[in-house]
Amino acid sequence: MKKAVVVVGGKQYLVGEKETLQVDLLPTGTKELKLDALLVIDGDKTTVGTPTVKGVEVKAKVVEEKVSGKKIRVIHYKPKKREHTETGHRQKYSLIEIISIK
């Protein structure tokens, strides 16, 4: 089974064929991605790129856009002042599926 390390949105991910991956929100209208591989693992053979592996391309398609992540609650508290504020944040992600590693 082939695996590859790719960069999406400034972050590196170890991916295999037919895997789904949750990455930072991609620009709207993006349907297919062609990613360069930094490292390729094919059975016992490992190829490291400088900076990318030549001749290897990873194809991916966007399955779903604007998937909501886990909600994070942030509390700011000031002791002895009876003062606190509570805010929340929910990150948006894109869901992509790796089609092939060639």
C-alpha positions as CSV (number, residue, x, y, z in Angstrom):
1,M,0.0,0.0,0.0
2,K,1.3,3.4,-1.0
3,K,1.5,6.2,1.5
4,A,2.7,9.8,1.1
5,V,3.4,12.9,3.1
6,V,1.7,16.0,1.5
7,V,1.4,19.6,2.4
8,V,-2.1,21.2,2.5
9,G,-2.5,24.7,3.9
10,G,1.0,24.8,5.4
11,K,0.5,21.6,7.4
12,Q,1.9,18.1,6.6
13,Y,-0.3,15.0,6.5
14,L,0.5,11.3,6.1
15,V,-2.1,10.0,3.6
16,G,-3.0,6.8,1.9
17,E,-5.2,6.0,-1.1
18,K,-9.0,6.2,-0.5
19,E,-8.6,8.0,2.9
20,T,-10.6,11.0,3.9
21,L,-8.9,13.9,5.6
22,Q,-10.1,17.0,7.5
23,V,-7.9,20.0,6.5
24,D,-8.1,23.8,7.0
25,L,-10.8,25.5,5.0
26,L,-9.9,25.6,1.3
27,P,-11.0,28.5,-1.0
28,T,-14.6,28.1,-2.4
29,G,-14.9,26.5,-5.8
30,T,-12.1,24.1,-5.3
31,K,-13.2,20.7,-6.5
32,E,-9.9,18.8,-7.2
33,L,-6.4,19.1,-5.8
34,K,-3.1,18.0,-7.2
35,L,-0.6,17.8,-4.4
36,D,3.2,17.2,-4.4
37,A,4.6,14.5,-2.3
38,L,7.4,15.2,0.2
39,L,7.9,11.5,1.0
40,V,6.6,8.3,-0.5
41,I,6.4,4.9,1.2
42,D,5.7,2.0,-1.1
43,G,6.0,-1.2,0.9
44,D,9.7,-1.5,2.0
45,K,10.9,1.3,-0.4
46,T,10.9,4.8,1.0
47,T,11.7,7.9,-1.2
48,V,12.5,11.2,0.3
49,G,12.1,14.3,-1.9
50,T,14.4,17.4,-2.0
51,P,12.0,19.2,-1.5
52,T,9.4,17.1,-3.4
53,V,9.6,13.6,-5.0
54,K,9.9,14.0,-8.7
55,G,7.3,12.2,-10.8
56,V,4.9,11.6,-7.9
57,E,1.5,13.4,-7.8
58,V,-1.3,12.9,-5.3
59,K,-4.8,13.6,-6.5
60,A,-7.6,14.5,-4.1
61,K,-11.1,15.7,-4.4
62,V,-13.2,17.9,-2.0
63,V,-16.0,15.9,-0.5
64,E,-17.5,18.5,1.7
65,E,-16.8,22.2,2.4
66,K,-17.3,24.1,5.7
67,V,-17.5,21.2,8.1
68,S,-17.7,22.5,11.6
69,G,-15.2,21.3,14.1
70,K,-15.3,20.9,17.9
71,K,-16.6,23.9,19.9
72,I,-14.0,25.6,22.1
73,R,-15.0,27.7,25.1
74,V,-12.7,30.5,26.3
75,I,-13.2,32.1,29.7
76,H,-11.4,35.3,30.8
77,Y,-11.6,35.8,34.6
78,K,-10.3,38.6,36.8
79,P,-10.2,37.7,40.5
80,K,-11.6,40.0,43.1
81,K,-13.3,42.1,40.5
82,R,-16.4,39.9,39.9
83,E,-15.6,40.1,36.2
84,H,-15.6,37.3,33.6
85,T,-16.3,36.9,29.9
86,E,-17.1,33.8,28.1
87,T,-16.7,33.4,24.3
88,G,-16.8,30.4,22.0
89,H,-15.1,29.4,18.7
90,R,-15.9,26.8,16.1
91,Q,-13.3,26.2,13.4
92,K,-14.4,25.4,9.8
93,Y,-12.7,22.6,7.8
94,S,-12.8,21.0,4.4
95,L,-13.2,17.3,4.0
96,I,-11.0,15.8,1.2
97,E,-10.6,12.3,-0.1
98,I,-7.3,11.0,-1.6
99,I,-8.1,9.5,-5.0
100,S,-4.7,8.2,-6.1
101,I,-0.9,8.4,-5.5
102,K,1.0,8.1,-8.8
